[in-house]
Amino acid sequence: MSFGASTAYAAVVCATPAIAVPQNIDGVYINLVTGATGTTGSGTTGWDFNPYASSSSTLLSFNAATGAGYLSSGGVISALASGATIDGSGTYLTGIQTSATAMGTYRAGVTSATYLGFRLTEGGNTYYGWIGLTTTGPNGFPATLNNYCYENTPNTAITAGSTPVSLQRFSVD
């Protein structure tokens, strides 16, 4: 039996960086395509996502310059259950989200089984994905970016929490 490279089986790209989000105004900048991280936006070329903290709560920022945004409903960043669809039919908030309303769920605390849906644009194409972000109430810290996946076929939906079979681990008894 032989196995090909994971890219031969799926258009979904995933990473499991387990990044602790510093509880400071810089947080961590992440380029979701390259996996590069840093503590400054200017030091992380093409960054897409920046979770960070003000003096009292978690804040989330998507780089509006990359067309990135959060899947939302009624002005609130959605906390998605596994299996939710992330695609072009959703409403997306862009930029820095600081309001208690928009951030309410993530400030209150979410588990790793809850997903943040996102979109990003690169080279004129739009891509959809999810981030497994754990936060702790009442203000969202400590926080950890556990994992993320995005569909690298332009304008193609992805299912929250899904990973391609080629990236899943199996044990044999």
Number of C-alpha atoms within 10 A of each C-alpha: 2 3 8 8 9 14 12 9 13 16 15 20 19 21 17 13 13 13 15 16 23 17 20 15 14 17 21 23 28 24 18 21 17 11 14 14 20 17 16 15 19 10 12 17 15 19 26 25 27 25 25 23 23 14 9 13 21 32 23 20 20 25 20 16 14 20 19 25 25 26 27 20 14 9 15 20 25 23 21 22 14 14 12 16 19 24 20 15 9 14 16 20 21 22 18 16 20 16 11 15 13 20 21 19 19 30 22 16 20 19 15 15 14 21 25 22 31 28 27 25 18 14 6 10 12 20 24 29 31 29 25 25 26 23 23 17 17 15 23 25 23 17 26 21 19 16 19 24 26 29 22 19 15 14 15 16 18 23 21 26 24 18 18 15 11 15 16 8 6 7 4 3 3
